[in-house]
Amino acid sequence: MFDLVQKYKRLIQVFLGLIALTFATWGIESYTRFRGGVDAAAVVNGSEITRRELDDELRRRFGADVPDVPELRNAVLEGLVSQRLVSLEAAKAHLTVSDEQLREAIAAEPAFQEGGQFSKLAYENVLRSQNPPLSPAQFEARLRHDLALQQLMRAVGNAAIPSRTVTLRLSALEAQKREVSEARIAAQQFLPQARIDEAKAKEYYDANQAEFRRPERVRAEYLMLSADQLARQEQVSEADLKAAYEKRLAQMTQAEQRRASHILVKTKDEADKIVSELKKNPNRFADLAKKQSQDPGSAEKGGDLGWFGPGMMVKSFEDAVFGMKQGETSGAVQSDFGFHVIRVTGVRAAKSRSFEEARAEIEAGLRKDRAARRFNEVADAFRDMVYEQADSLKPAAERFKLQVQTTGWITKSSAQELGALDNPKLIAALFSSDALQNKRNTDAIEVAPATLVAARVIEHQPAAQRGFDEVKKELAEALRQREALTLAQKDGMAKMQQLRKGEAAGLTWSSPRTVSRRDPKGLPPNLLRQVVAADASKLPAYVGVPLESGYVLLRISKVIEADESERSAEAEQRVGNVLGAGQFQAYVASLRARADIQVKAPKPEEKK
């Protein structure tokens, strides 16, 4: 599902990740009503989570073919229980979201923008592309619900106030730099020493014969009917394009745009002091925003909010911005968020996109819309033809102007690069007795939204044990590679011991680079973690790390502590996020401890 909320606030991202919140389509009311039926997967404080809701969530996460794993189903249900508890608390607190807040959230989403501005056409196209498609009313109801829940999450999370000492220490550690060089010991250099004779390979083969069993496999030919293919076949005339442009002309007109920076504070007195200071020194706006603004999203950018048009900000803020000239700074402007000091930094006059500028977008939209309608019209005919003329895919290919394609070898369960064909229902159909024995077409199976595939087996190989003679060459090479890796890692660990004793290890070190948690300078994360965690009280310090390609030794030759100017102003916000996330997690745990939660047994037909 398209999830705008997860992108909307950095703090909320942490919370959502912790409790895996994915809120349902029907709003708070659907969470709070209790139908009391027998179709409940769980009941939370009298509010029912239906089996349908659980199934919908499983399909949303895993697609149409949900793995039959009870532990997986239980884990998803646990997440839904946490969701429901939070939703019930939000409903109890009567949390609401205004129409202005909703508009602002939608307009700020990059996926709904064209050229940095909100586009109604892009908005509708994105919603239409979801699986299942969403209407604007459905999406806006869902978003309004999610934004209301954010208010609760923020209130709980903001109660965690980070210690100043912890903040400063974290900032210092983040900015601390370490000068590091590396020496790599590659497994490949030990290949000449890794000797695997036939007897050793045979011994491994005899002890691990299951590794050398070839699974049952098939090669197949297939037809794919998709809305994307049909879109490429659609012809769009010049007259159609111009008619669509005229119809959408209002959408092609961009209102006057403004760019502004702001400093958000809690009280009018604070705002008035900032206004006075800016009158004395107007060039301090960005610096004051970084130090004093309560909006973490814009503070780090000197208060910059980027470009926006009418209807994208709360009314009082918008009125102030559109009432000023470029370069002017406002007095204190009150909104639901606090008091703003605003500076207009750019003005773009209203303009309309020309036909030529909009042509490609309009053509793509027309093709997509027509292809979607045509797909719905021909899908049943495609299904019928591959079923009724089951001995060949050619009649359907000719009728629908499709190309018969072939696959490589396909097995039932091993990892395969099959693209759209990597679908459990399609794989199961190819290995059915009808497909294997009678070489009949499979049913047309929906492998993705608006994408049908019908396939037919052209070659079949039963499962078989590969003989030693067939595999001995590749087995010997694999064992040589494994032995070379073992030798490289043993050599690396021996050299590590020499270095720690202060002995020369005969290594060639790379040029040093200065890395930090904030700027790894290309050092892979697994190696950076080892470098920044190493005890550097005595230098040089050494770290050794086994790799799939051998072994790497890291030499830390210098530690550069951060000075005051390098300490990040973002550190306090990050500490607050971490503590806030923990606070919210504890809050959810407390709700669970007090809640009446009844998890229902599965229906008899669900048991295996």
VOGU-3710 file (C-alpha; in Angstrom, 3 decimals, decimal comma):
1> mfdlvqkykr> 0,000/0,000/0,000  1,125/3,564/-0,691  2,052/4,897/2,754  2,317/8,676/2,872  2,402/8,849/6,651  5,656/6,945/6,962  7,374/9,713/4,968  5,660/12,638/6,656  7,576/13,011/9,912  10,979/11,626/10,829
11> liqvflglia> 9,964/10,998/14,434  6,914/9,050/13,346  9,031/6,858/11,078  10,779/5,505/14,150  7,499/4,843/15,922  5,900/3,167/12,944  8,907/0,900/12,518  8,774/-0,174/16,147  5,186/-1,339/16,199  4,721/-2,052/12,470
21> ltfatwgies> 1,719/0,249/12,190  -0,220/-0,030/8,940  -3,626/1,468/9,541  -6,812/0,194/7,971  -8,849/1,920/5,249  -12,073/2,682/7,079  -11,001/5,205/9,728  -11,245/5,267/13,491  -14,885/4,233/13,479  -14,035/0,840/11,995
31> ytrfrggvda> -11,625/0,232/14,848  -14,019/1,123/17,605  -17,196/-0,636/16,580  -17,715/-4,182/17,816  -19,735/-6,459/15,623  -19,528/-9,380/18,012  -19,574/-11,978/15,253  -17,940/-15,388/15,219  -15,482/-14,292/12,515  -13,017/-12,632/14,923
41> aavvngseit> -9,284/-13,320/14,833  -8,918/-11,312/18,063  -10,956/-8,997/20,275  -9,170/-6,032/21,876  -11,030/-4,247/24,675  -14,289/-5,248/22,974  -13,170/-4,169/19,499  -13,037/-6,986/16,994  -10,175/-7,670/14,564  -11,848/-9,791/11,925
51> rrelddelrr> -10,242/-12,658/10,048  -10,818/-10,632/6,913  -8,736/-7,765/8,313  -5,970/-10,214/9,200  -6,117/-11,808/5,746  -6,082/-8,373/4,071  -2,996/-7,381/6,069  -1,235/-10,637/5,193  -2,012/-10,103/1,498  -0,864/-6,490/1,709
61> rfgadvpdvp> 2,494/-7,601/3,065  3,073/-10,821/1,147  0,937/-10,573/-1,980  -1,862/-12,847/-3,121  -0,124/-16,080/-2,057  0,540/-15,805/1,661  3,067/-18,336/3,029  1,322/-21,001/5,129  3,380/-20,337/8,269  1,435/-20,131/11,563
71> elrnavlegl> 4,225/-18,126/13,238  3,989/-15,522/10,472  0,223/-15,226/10,833  0,566/-14,866/14,611  3,226/-12,150/14,280  1,043/-10,108/11,927  -1,930/-10,526/14,270  0,201/-9,260/17,174  0,959/-6,150/15,124  -2,744/-5,612/14,436
81> vsqrlvslea> -3,479/-5,902/18,158  -0,957/-3,115/18,888  -2,498/-1,017/16,106  -5,960/-1,453/17,538  -4,873/-0,470/21,051  -3,329/2,771/19,793  -6,364/3,508/17,604  -8,742/3,019/20,527  -6,696/5,449/22,624  -6,750/8,014/19,804
91> akahltvsde> -10,522/7,658/19,505  -10,908/8,031/23,272  -8,900/11,270/23,146  -11,144/12,627/20,305  -8,111/13,449/18,167  -9,023/15,146/14,894  -7,263/16,500/11,804  -8,465/19,646/10,064  -9,072/19,872/6,328  -6,142/22,301/6,084
101> qlreaiaaep> -3,771/19,859/7,782  -4,949/17,097/5,475  -4,415/19,245/2,364  -0,955/20,244/3,569  0,085/16,615/4,114  -1,114/15,525/0,669  0,433/18,499/-1,130  3,810/17,894/0,558  4,096/14,296/-0,705  6,695/14,153/-3,563
111> afqeggqfsk> 4,858/11,299/-5,321  1,901/13,647/-5,840  4,000/16,422/-7,365  5,074/17,473/-10,841  8,038/19,838/-11,011  7,983/20,245/-7,239  4,297/21,254/-7,144  1,175/19,304/-6,240  -0,503/17,770/-9,298  -4,043/16,464/-9,108
121> layenvlrsq> -3,329/14,243/-12,110  -0,267/12,701/-10,439  -2,294/12,258/-7,230  -5,056/10,352/-9,004  -2,579/8,273/-11,030  -0,698/7,164/-7,904  -3,895/6,173/-6,099  -5,131/4,329/-9,178  -1,869/2,354/-9,362  -2,236/0,897/-5,866
131> npplspaqfe> -3,237/-2,724/-5,315  -6,138/-2,531/-4,850  -6,709/0,941/-6,385  -7,796/3,658/-3,966  -10,270/6,444/-4,558  -9,294/9,917/-3,260  -12,031/9,615/-0,616  -10,660/6,275/0,626  -7,099/7,526/0,745  -8,006/10,798/2,445
141> arlrhdlalq> -10,054/8,980/5,101  -7,114/6,680/5,759  -4,626/9,547/5,875  -6,831/11,638/8,168  -6,970/8,668/10,529  -3,193/8,135/10,415  -2,439/11,814/11,032  -4,730/11,772/14,059  -2,744/8,866/15,439  0,471/10,820/14,904
151> qlmravgnaa> -0,767/13,373/17,401  -0,978/10,665/20,048  2,417/9,230/19,131  4,069/12,659/19,242  2,496/13,477/22,595  3,841/10,261/24,114  7,231/10,402/22,387  7,885/14,069/23,206  7,607/13,261/26,906  11,100/11,726/26,646
161> ipsrtvtlrl> 13,515/14,598/27,312  17,107/13,712/26,428  19,796/14,317/29,046  22,126/17,168/28,086  25,093/15,013/29,083  23,918/12,137/26,900  23,281/14,520/24,023  26,739/16,050/24,194  28,410/12,664/24,494  26,512/11,274/21,527
171> saleaqkrev> 27,336/14,348/19,460  31,026/14,024/20,353  31,098/10,325/19,438  29,321/11,027/16,172  31,840/13,645/15,165  34,939/11,814/16,456  37,218/10,847/13,578  39,597/7,930/13,308  42,439/7,570/10,847  42,376/4,030/9,492
181> seariaaqqf> 44,381/1,966/7,000  43,601/-1,540/5,830  45,415/-4,630/4,611  43,471/-7,384/2,878  44,349/-11,040/2,669  42,514/-12,524/-0,305  41,441/-16,153/-0,333  42,398/-16,358/-4,007  46,111/-16,154/-3,191  45,839/-19,416/-1,250
191> lpqarideak> 44,254/-21,382/-4,100  47,595/-22,969/-5,148  47,957/-24,353/-1,614  44,387/-25,659/-1,520  44,613/-29,136/-2,962  41,531/-31,337/-3,105  42,093/-34,853/-4,406  39,337/-37,030/-5,817  39,138/-39,155/-2,673  38,436/-36,108/-0,531
201> akeyydanqa> 35,789/-34,881/-2,970  34,177/-38,345/-3,003  34,158/-38,415/0,775  32,303/-35,078/0,833  29,914/-36,265/-1,869  29,041/-39,449/0,024  28,396/-37,511/3,232  26,284/-34,788/1,587  24,425/-36,461/-1,251  21,297/-34,347/-0,675
211> efrrpervra> 23,257/-31,315/-1,944  23,665/-33,010/-5,309  20,108/-34,055/-5,946  18,654/-32,308/-8,979  15,106/-31,163/-8,178  12,206/-31,784/-10,493  12,165/-29,069/-13,123  10,410/-27,881/-16,254  10,948/-25,560/-19,161  7,864/-23,689/-20,308
221> eylmlsadql> 6,505/-21,311/-22,877  4,147/-18,564/-21,805  1,976/-15,619/-22,806  1,692/-12,447/-20,745  -1,263/-10,099/-21,119  -0,849/-6,840/-19,204  -2,264/-3,339/-19,191  1,269/-2,034/-19,814  1,528/-4,079/-23,024  -1,879/-2,923/-24,159
231> arqeqvsead> -0,901/0,684/-23,457  1,948/0,377/-25,953  -0,533/-0,850/-28,556  -2,936/2,066/-28,044  -3,037/4,784/-30,701  -3,621/8,329/-29,468  -4,480/10,948/-32,088  -3,508/14,597/-32,032  -7,166/15,519/-31,667  -7,475/13,254/-28,618
241> lkaayekrla> -4,416/14,883/-27,030  -5,702/18,415/-27,602  -9,172/17,543/-26,294  -7,641/16,042/-23,145  -5,442/19,116/-22,700  -8,441/21,465/-22,935  -10,355/19,314/-20,478  -7,468/19,387/-17,993  -6,406/22,977/-18,600  -7,251/23,975/-15,051
251> qmtqaeqrra> -4,897/21,270/-13,781  -2,207/22,530/-16,128  -2,317/26,005/-14,607  0,147/26,529/-11,808  -0,885/29,118/-9,251  1,530/31,730/-7,963  4,265/30,043/-5,939  6,169/31,377/-2,962  9,349/30,249/-1,245  9,743/31,102/2,405
261> shilvktkde> 11,794/30,400/5,484  10,434/30,481/8,988  11,437/30,297/12,633  8,840/28,508/14,782  8,699/29,197/18,532  6,169/28,533/21,255  5,349/32,054/22,513  4,759/35,501/21,047  7,455/36,986/23,301  10,029/34,649/21,785
271> adkivselkk> 8,877/35,585/18,275  8,976/39,323/19,047  12,562/39,033/20,350  13,593/37,281/17,135  11,907/40,008/15,050  13,814/42,668/17,001  17,102/40,858/16,532  16,471/40,492/12,783  15,799/44,220/12,473  19,300/44,812/13,837
281> npnrfadlak> 20,938/42,078/11,770  18,733/40,716/8,928  21,485/38,313/7,788  21,124/36,229/10,957  17,824/34,614/9,876  19,294/31,205/8,908  21,512/31,096/11,999  18,605/31,921/14,335  16,428/29,299/12,619  19,058/26,613/13,197
291> kqsqdpgsae> 19,434/27,533/16,857  15,900/28,461/17,937  13,287/27,057/15,556  11,072/24,310/16,967  10,479/22,823/13,494  13,254/20,171/13,176  12,445/19,536/9,517  13,308/23,079/8,411  15,592/24,281/11,223  18,582/22,348/9,933
301> kggdlgwfgp> 18,064/24,060/6,541  18,037/27,557/8,019  14,246/27,560/8,157  13,789/26,967/4,409  10,387/25,476/3,509  10,946/25,349/-0,248  8,364/26,387/-2,852  4,626/26,092/-2,190  1,349/27,375/-3,577  -2,049/28,377/-2,210
311> gmmvksfeda> -3,746/25,780/-0,025  -0,533/24,048/1,010  0,007/25,838/4,346  -2,284/26,690/7,243  -4,351/29,785/6,501  -2,680/32,307/8,830  0,771/31,318/7,588  -0,335/31,402/3,945  -2,037/34,785/4,325  1,158/36,255/5,754
321> vfgmkqgets> 3,415/34,809/3,058  1,212/35,833/0,119  0,766/39,302/1,611  4,496/40,088/1,602  7,011/40,946/-1,088  10,187/39,035/-1,776  12,816/39,746/0,879  10,319/40,988/3,500  10,225/39,551/7,020  6,997/39,264/9,002
331> gavqsdfgfh> 6,201/39,984/12,594  4,911/37,191/14,860  2,340/35,063/12,978  0,245/32,671/15,050  -0,907/29,236/13,867  -1,938/25,951/15,483  1,756/25,059/15,699  2,953/28,164/17,583  4,326/31,540/16,461  6,223/31,998/13,207
341> virvtgvraa> 8,686/34,606/12,031  8,587/34,368/8,237  10,812/35,636/5,444  9,718/35,426/1,786  12,736/34,332/-0,229  11,211/33,800/-3,671  8,167/34,569/-5,841  7,050/32,769/-9,006  4,176/34,226/-10,987  1,234/32,019/-11,948
351> ksrsfeeara> 1,675/30,235/-15,279  0,030/27,580/-17,419  1,849/24,627/-18,903  1,730/24,719/-22,675  0,288/21,890/-24,747  3,802/20,817/-25,772  5,035/20,836/-22,172  2,111/18,662/-21,050  1,937/16,494/-24,178  3,991/13,510/-22,959
361> eieaglrkdr> 2,178/13,377/-19,606  -1,257/13,591/-21,241  -0,399/10,924/-23,805  0,883/8,552/-21,126  -2,258/9,124/-19,066  -4,586/8,495/-22,040  -2,731/5,337/-22,999  -2,851/4,069/-19,424  -6,556/4,815/-18,984  -7,515/3,223/-22,302
371> aarrfnevad> -5,292/0,207/-21,652  -6,882/-0,312/-18,235  -10,361/-0,299/-19,792  -9,257/-2,574/-22,621  -7,576/-4,981/-20,208  -10,810/-5,324/-18,256  -12,645/-5,958/-21,545  -10,266/-8,618/-22,922  -9,083/-10,369/-19,730  -12,025/-12,794/-19,659
381> afrdmvyeqa> -11,633/-13,556/-23,377  -7,941/-14,289/-22,824  -8,756/-16,611/-19,918  -11,385/-18,423/-21,968  -9,170/-18,916/-25,018  -6,165/-20,384/-23,191  -8,570/-22,717/-21,354  -10,685/-23,775/-24,330  -7,754/-24,193/-26,753  -5,523/-25,783/-24,129
391> dslkpaaerf> -3,150/-27,604/-26,503  -1,409/-24,432/-27,679  -0,807/-20,804/-26,767  -0,544/-19,702/-30,399  -4,257/-18,931/-30,989  -4,303/-16,553/-28,005  -0,986/-15,027/-29,076  -2,353/-14,278/-32,547  -5,674/-12,905/-31,359  -4,211/-10,577/-28,737
401> klqvqttgwi> -1,010/-9,712/-30,654  1,254/-11,209/-28,013  4,606/-12,994/-28,275  5,060/-16,563/-27,033  8,136/-16,531/-24,784  10,134/-19,383/-23,247  11,702/-19,869/-19,833  14,861/-21,575/-18,683  14,643/-24,431/-16,199  12,143/-23,795/-13,398
411> tkssaqelga> 11,997/-25,738/-10,122  9,198/-25,816/-7,577  10,879/-23,961/-4,767  14,474/-22,936/-5,362  15,349/-19,243/-5,710  14,906/-18,280/-9,347  15,145/-15,142/-11,447  11,735/-15,400/-13,099  10,442/-11,837/-12,915  6,656/-11,749/-13,275
421> ldnpkliaal> 6,577/-15,551/-13,543  7,887/-15,937/-9,991  4,400/-16,531/-8,664  3,473/-19,486/-6,405  0,148/-20,161/-8,155  1,757/-20,197/-11,589  4,622/-22,455/-10,427  2,121/-24,831/-8,819  0,056/-24,910/-12,033  3,142/-25,774/-14,124
431> fssdalqnkr> 3,865/-28,738/-11,848  0,285/-29,999/-11,817  -0,384/-33,433/-13,342  -2,450/-31,891/-16,149  0,397/-29,604/-17,191  3,126/-32,265/-16,857  1,382/-35,294/-18,322  -0,998/-33,744/-20,831  1,066/-30,651/-21,729  -2,050/-28,505/-21,432
441> ntdaievapa> -2,044/-24,754/-20,899  -2,284/-23,535/-17,339  -5,155/-21,237/-16,449  -4,474/-17,538/-16,987  -3,151/-16,502/-13,573  -2,943/-12,949/-12,245  0,734/-12,658/-11,287  0,605/-8,885/-10,663  -2,054/-6,148/-10,851  -3,545/-6,089/-14,378
451> tlvaarvieh> -1,121/-8,822/-15,512  -2,230/-12,307/-16,600  0,106/-15,181/-17,511  -0,781/-18,522/-19,090  1,996/-21,095/-19,523  2,562/-24,538/-20,991  5,252/-27,128/-20,177  7,521/-27,950/-23,120  10,075/-30,109/-21,283  10,022/-31,956/-17,964
461> qpaaqrgfde> 12,775/-33,619/-15,926  11,886/-35,621/-12,792  13,991/-35,240/-9,660  17,217/-37,266/-9,862  20,432/-37,845/-8,008  23,406/-36,378/-9,834  26,229/-38,942/-9,971  29,671/-38,249/-8,560  31,252/-38,276/-12,002  28,854/-35,543/-13,099
471> vkkelaealr> 29,596/-33,253/-10,167  33,170/-34,051/-9,174  34,750/-31,212/-11,157  32,511/-28,471/-9,771  32,638/-30,067/-6,304  36,442/-30,126/-6,290  36,516/-26,438/-7,273  34,007/-25,491/-4,564  36,036/-27,371/-1,940  39,238/-25,659/-3,147
481> qrealtlaqk> 37,590/-22,258/-2,757  36,405/-23,187/0,741  39,845/-24,437/1,746  41,514/-21,281/0,372  39,124/-19,123/2,422  39,965/-21,111/5,569  43,705/-20,665/4,938  43,286/-16,906/4,334  41,347/-16,419/7,546  43,844/-18,462/9,566
491> dgmakmqqlr> 46,671/-16,355/8,135  44,757/-13,148/8,926  44,158/-14,157/12,539  47,834/-15,119/12,952  48,948/-11,728/11,622  46,453/-10,049/13,953  48,139/-11,716/16,918  51,554/-10,560/15,688  50,380/-6,968/15,392  48,902/-6,948/18,880
501> kgeaagltws> 52,218/-8,160/20,246  53,961/-5,287/18,491  55,623/-7,543/15,930  55,981/-6,792/12,225  53,487/-8,831/10,201  54,847/-8,092/6,731  51,633/-6,373/5,566  51,138/-3,706/2,924  48,802/-1,039/4,272  46,559/1,202/2,188
511> sprtvsrrdp> 46,767/4,979/2,377  45,028/6,158/5,559  41,569/7,700/5,419  39,836/9,596/8,184  36,387/8,184/8,943  33,621/8,888/11,426  30,177/7,600/12,196  28,837/10,597/10,323  31,159/10,295/7,323  32,443/6,748/6,649
521> kglppnllrq> 34,322/7,824/3,493  33,195/4,673/1,694  34,196/2,242/4,460  31,578/-0,557/4,465  29,205/-0,491/7,471  30,410/-3,831/8,882  33,996/-2,526/8,941  33,053/0,959/10,195  31,269/-0,575/13,183  34,434/-2,443/14,129
531> vvaadasklp> 36,630/0,651/13,702  34,513/3,044/15,800  33,939/0,415/18,526  37,610/-0,563/18,861  39,530/0,318/22,010  41,793/3,126/20,824  43,309/4,002/24,202  46,653/2,717/22,884  47,674/3,472/19,302  48,061/2,016/16,825
541> ayvgvplesg> 45,049/-0,207/17,500  44,137/-3,133/15,276  40,922/-4,863/14,238  40,594/-8,068/12,205  37,413/-8,998/10,327  36,731/-12,258/8,408  35,190/-11,649/4,983  33,600/-13,892/2,379  36,580/-13,062/0,171  39,221/-13,583/2,848
551> yvllriskvi> 40,282/-11,422/5,796  40,863/-7,711/6,397  43,062/-6,077/9,036  42,362/-2,463/10,012  44,942/-0,214/11,666  43,709/2,797/13,656  46,615/5,249/13,800  44,964/8,427/15,070  41,856/9,539/16,967  40,661/13,111/16,378
561> eadesersae> 38,172/14,323/18,958  35,455/16,706/17,787  35,690/20,368/18,643  32,642/22,420/19,573  31,988/23,609/16,008  31,801/20,040/14,679  29,218/18,834/17,144  25,969/18,366/15,310  22,931/20,464/16,186  20,898/17,456/15,055
571> aeqrvgnvlg> 22,234/15,235/17,852  19,644/16,376/20,389  16,852/15,681/17,925  18,223/12,204/17,201  18,564/11,403/20,890  15,011/12,628/21,374  13,848/10,382/18,552  15,519/7,327/20,065  14,221/8,051/23,562  10,809/8,956/22,182
581> agqfqayvas> 10,653/5,678/20,287  11,488/3,786/23,464  8,903/5,820/25,355  6,231/4,975/22,796  7,188/1,303/22,778  6,819/1,270/26,561  3,468/3,047/26,200  2,175/0,367/23,832  3,435/-2,327/26,215  1,530/-0,657/29,070
591> lraradiqvk> -1,643/-0,577/26,957  -1,244/-4,289/26,268  -0,701/-5,034/29,963  -3,995/-3,330/30,883  -6,006/-4,509/27,879  -8,512/-7,320/27,583  -7,101/-9,182/24,563  -8,702/-12,393/23,345  -6,976/-14,214/20,492  -9,378/-16,621/18,842
601> apkpeekk> -8,474/-20,131/17,688  -8,433/-20,596/13,894  -11,475/-22,009/12,171  -11,370/-25,775/11,560  -10,720/-25,259/7,830  -7,719/-23,060/8,678  -5,992/-25,811/10,650  -3,537/-28,029/8,849
//
